[in-house]
């Protein structure tokens, strides 16, 4: 028995360059442990949070044939919170059709988490050590369990498809990559931020015609999903845009800009398209690869939103494209623990905990303060700092299995009768 445990944990501390998946015994242990941790979180907070109420309420309207985007004003939830696309509400309505319970959606999120663990362990072209460490981070990171399970969030499903997209890109599988991006578009319209780098990547490998066709089919799929209840199904766009005009609150990193007088609603409205175009420019210049272009484009779309704080939602995808070392992992785990303490300490559940006084002394004056904003986003800040350190030093991802940077396609005269690809200069 001892030998089996040692074999299962063999890749945990031994760092090597072996491109291999973890052993199945280790995988089973991680999956079982991750499931138990999430079931305990679900049992500890049966309500699941206000977002779960929003998902359930509007999905039930759709399940019973009502227009979820034109909900009655006297309902259980204010209609203004019907800001999720038809695709996501349709998915949730399908789950509720099988079992009409809030817990059914939480089980869906749990399954998505386990799927992400498997995707990291078996679909990425990375060394075994890297896969093992990411599996552990996704499975047991306390900040993720609190933010995505204790308070139930759809981010679990979205991250699974984002991880699959990055894995498909590593394998140079264009059809599968576009399929994953399309699912992200159907569920949350995220593909709008990813379409430009994906088109350029497909064009550089498969030609402009195939890139245009892939983008058109993806757009058409998302548009078709929007047809039910049209034009009301477009209201989530305007409702989410209206939230850009609020003063940064609660735990958004934009609170730090507001504190020094640099916040204006125009900031985020300009930042998002400018950042996405800048990322595209870096990709075209060969400074970053397609995986980084996708993750950074996504991060640019959410990192400065003033109405929410989703540090883990930016940090976790960045971990998919980062180098890992024991010291980096120590910093990442430490930061996530601190952010977890901040999140729990300022929750409405904290007053029921026997060590509530420790939270009060640790966090000071409470939710919305600059100290709280910094601590709850420490996980994000540490990951951003580590990634930026590599970029400033000109380091590339040494754990990637192939060059995924942009390659210009040069068409030769017809007499040559062929097309060649010229690699961009190395960084």
PAGUSE-433107 format. One record per residue (C-alpha): z, y, x; residue in one letter. Coordinates in steps of 0.1 Angstrom, whole numbers, plus 5000, padded with zeros to 4 digits. Example, Ala and Ser with C-alpha at 12.3 -4.5 7.8 and 13.67 -1.06 7.14 Angstrom:
<pts>
507849555123A507149895137S
</pts>
This chain:
<pts>
500050005000X500950245028X497550175045X495750255013X497550585010X496750675046X493150595041X493050805009X494451105028X492551045060X490351345056X493151585046X494051705081X491351565103X488651835107X485251705118X481551765111X480851445092X478651525062X480251275038X482051265005X485751195003X486850834996X487250724960X490950664964X491551014975X489351144946X491250944920X494551074933X493351434931X491851394896X494951224882X497151494898X494951774885X495051634850X498751584850X499351944863X497052084835X498551874808X502052004818X500752354816X499252294782X502452134769X504552424784X502552684764X501052534732X499752874720X497452904750X497153284749X495253554730X491853464744X492153114731X492953264697X489753464699X487653164709X489052954681X488853214653X485253324658X484052964666X485652844633X483653114615X480452984630X481552624623X481752704586X478452884585X479753244586X478453524608X481053544637X479653884647X480254034613X483753904607X485954044579X488054344590X491154194575X490853864594X493253714619X491453884648X489954224650X486054194647X485654404679X486754094699X483753904688X482153974722X481153624733X477453514730X476153274704X475753004729X479452984739X480653014703X478252744694X479652514721X483252584710X482252534673X480752194682X484052094699X486052214669X483752014647X484951704664X488651804663X489552124646X492452224669X493052484696X494052194718X490452054716X489152364734X491952324760X490851964766X487352094771X488552334797X490552054814X487451834816X485552124831X488152164858X487951794867X484151824867X484452114892X486651904915X484051624914X481151874920X482852014951X483651674965X480251504959X477451754954X477851994982X476151935016X479252005036X481551825060X484151595045X487051815056X485652115038X485151915006X488651775007X490152125011X488152274983X488951984960X492652044966X492252424960X490352374927X492752104916X496152244925X495852614931X498752744911X497053074903X494152894887X496352664867X498252964853X495253184846X492852924833X495052654818X498452794809X496553094794X493452904783X490153064796X486552984793X486153054830X486652684837X483352594820X481552884836X482852804871X481652444868X478052564861X478252824889X479452554913X476652324902X474152614907X475352664943X475152284950X471652264936X470552554958X471952374988X469752074980X466752304974X466452174938X464752454920X464452314885X468052204885X469152554899X467252734871X468752494845X472252574857X471552954857X470052924822X473252754810X475253044825X472953284806X473353094773X477153084777X477853424790X474653614798X475553584835X471953484845X470953844841X472753924874X471253614892X467653624881X466353844909X467553644939X466653314922X463153444915X462653554951X464053224964X461753014942X458753244951X459453194988X459552814985X457352734955X455153034950X455053334927X453653154897X456352894896X459053164901X457653374872X457453064850X460952964857X462353304850X460253324818X461452994805X465053084813X464753414795X463153244765X465952984762X468653254762X466653464737X466253164714X469953104714X470453464703X468153434673X470853304649X472553604632X470153844650X470554144654X474354104649X474253854678X473554144702X476754324692X478754164721X476554364745X477654694730X481254584725X481554494762X479754804773X482255014753X485054874773X483555024805X484655364792X488355284792X490755394819X491555104842X494554924830X496854634834X495754454866X492054544873X491354634909X489854954895X493455064889X493555134926X490555364924X492155544895X495355584913X493655794940X491455994916X488155814923X487655644889X485055744864X483355524839X480055604857X481455434888X481155084874X477855164855X476255264888X478055014910X476854704892X473054754894X473354924928X475354634942X472954374928X469954554943X471854584976X472554214977X468954144970X467954364999X470354185022X468853855011X465253985017X466254105052X467653765061X471153885065X472553645038X471253325022X470553244986X474053104979X475653424991X473153624972X474053444940X477753464945X477853824956X475553934927X477953754903X480953914920X479454264917X479154224880X482854164873X485054284902X485354654890X485554594853X488254834841X489554644811X490354304828X491654164860X490053844871X490653814908X490453444908X487153464890X485653644920X487653464947X486953104938X483153124939X483453304973X485253004986X482152794979X480252985006X483053045032X484052885064X487452715062X490052675090X493652565088X494852925093X492553055066X493752785042X497352885049X496553245041X494653155009X497352924996X500053175004X498153454987X497553244956X501253154954X502253524956X499653614929X501053334907X504553464910X503353814900X501353674870X504253474857X506853734864X505053994843X504153764814X505853764781X507153424789X509153534820X512153644801X512753284791X512853164827X516253114844X515053304875X513753604857X515953844877X514153734909X510853844893X512254174884X513554244919X510254124934X507854314912X509754644907X508954844876X506554604860X503054534846X500454794854X502154944885X500254954917X502554704933X501754454905X498054524907X498154454944X500154144942X498353984913X495054044932X496253934966X494453604963X491153804957X491854054985X492653785011X489453585002X487353905004X488854005037X488153665052X484553665040X483954025052X485353935086X482653665090X479953905079X481054185102X481153945131X477653815123X478853465117X476853235095X478152945075X478352675102X479052415075X475852455056X473352165060X470152375060X468852725064X468752885029X467753235039X464653405026X461253305041X458253525037X455153345024X452053455044X448753365028X446053305054X442253375049X440553115028X438852975058X442252865070X442752685037X446452675037X449652885032X452452895058X456053005056X457453225083X461153215087X462953555087X464753655120X468053495125X471153695123X
</pts>
